[in-house]
Amino acid sequence: MRRVRFEGRNTPEENRFKTISEFKWCMHDGGEVAFDWNGRSYGIFPKVKPTPEADPMILIGEDNKEESVMWYATPDEILEYLVDGIRLREIITQVEVTDRTI
């Protein structure tokens, strides 16, 4: 998974998730998120189809590491994704959100 980064207009504080509920709302409404944690970059892309006949799911993974890519059906499930051995649920309000839609 490879992304091209563009500098957004929002500040890191404006992009940051203040609550888990805010993150889940963003995922439910199709928001895309790029974030950094411990010097690594990650991307989250909701409402993507793993195959043409599949239902839309949420894709998450570390940039340029295909082996880290995981698919989830719900925002609650994606919060169980491990980032450096820590559940996303535990750090989503602390990560540096570098890009965010919705």
C-alpha positions as CSV (number, residue, x, y, z in Angstrom):
1,M,0.0,0.0,0.0
2,R,1.5,3.3,-1.0
3,R,0.1,6.8,-0.6
4,V,1.2,10.2,-1.8
5,R,1.1,12.8,0.9
6,F,-0.1,16.3,0.3
7,E,0.1,19.1,2.9
8,G,-3.4,19.8,4.1
9,R,-4.8,23.0,5.5
10,N,-5.7,21.7,8.9
11,T,-3.3,21.8,11.8
12,P,-2.4,18.5,13.5
13,E,-4.6,19.5,16.4
14,E,-7.6,20.1,14.0
15,N,-7.0,16.6,12.5
16,R,-6.5,14.8,15.8
17,F,-9.3,12.6,17.1
18,K,-10.5,13.8,20.4
19,T,-12.6,10.7,21.2
20,I,-13.0,7.1,20.0
21,S,-16.6,8.0,19.0
22,E,-15.3,10.7,16.7
23,F,-13.0,8.2,15.0
24,K,-15.8,5.7,14.6
25,W,-18.1,8.4,13.1
26,C,-15.3,9.3,10.6
27,M,-14.9,5.6,9.6
28,H,-18.7,5.0,9.3
29,D,-19.0,8.1,7.0
30,G,-16.2,7.0,4.7
31,G,-13.4,9.2,6.0
32,E,-9.8,8.4,5.1
33,V,-7.1,8.8,7.6
34,A,-3.3,8.9,7.5
35,F,-1.4,8.9,10.8
36,D,2.0,8.5,12.3
37,W,3.0,6.5,15.4
38,N,6.6,5.9,16.6
39,G,8.1,7.0,13.3
40,R,5.9,4.9,11.1
41,S,3.1,6.0,8.8
42,Y,-0.3,4.2,8.5
43,G,-3.4,4.6,6.3
44,I,-7.0,3.8,6.8
45,F,-9.4,3.5,3.9
46,P,-13.0,2.7,4.6
47,K,-15.7,1.5,2.2
48,V,-13.2,-0.4,-0.1
49,K,-14.0,-3.7,-1.7
50,P,-11.3,-6.4,-1.3
51,T,-12.8,-8.1,-4.4
52,P,-15.5,-6.9,-6.8
53,E,-18.1,-9.2,-5.4
54,A,-17.3,-8.5,-1.7
55,D,-19.1,-6.0,0.6
56,P,-17.2,-2.8,1.3
57,M,-14.7,-3.1,4.2
58,I,-12.2,-0.9,6.0
59,L,-8.5,-1.3,5.0
60,I,-5.7,-0.4,7.3
61,G,-1.9,-0.9,7.0
62,E,1.5,0.5,7.4
63,D,2.8,2.4,4.4
64,N,4.8,0.3,2.0
65,K,4.3,-2.9,4.1
66,E,1.8,-5.2,2.3
67,E,2.1,-7.8,5.1
68,S,0.6,-5.3,7.6
69,V,-2.6,-4.8,5.6
70,M,-5.7,-6.0,7.3
71,W,-9.4,-5.8,6.4
72,Y,-12.2,-5.1,8.9
73,A,-16.0,-5.0,8.6
74,T,-16.7,-2.3,11.3
75,P,-15.1,0.6,13.0
76,D,-15.2,-1.3,16.3
77,E,-13.2,-4.2,14.7
78,I,-10.6,-1.8,13.3
79,L,-9.9,-0.4,16.7
80,E,-8.5,-3.9,17.6
81,Y,-5.7,-3.5,14.9
82,L,-2.3,-3.7,16.5
83,V,0.1,-0.8,16.0
84,D,3.5,-1.7,17.6
85,G,1.7,-4.2,19.7
86,I,-0.9,-1.7,21.0
87,R,-4.5,-1.8,20.0
88,L,-5.5,1.2,17.9
89,R,-8.3,1.8,20.4
90,E,-5.7,2.7,23.0
91,I,-3.8,5.2,20.9
92,I,-6.2,6.7,18.3
93,T,-6.6,9.9,20.3
94,Q,-2.8,10.2,20.7
95,V,-1.5,9.4,17.1
96,E,-0.4,12.3,14.9
97,V,-3.1,12.5,12.2
98,T,-1.3,13.8,9.2
99,D,-4.2,13.7,6.8
100,R,-7.9,13.2,7.3
101,T,-11.1,13.5,5.4
102,I,-14.5,14.1,7.0
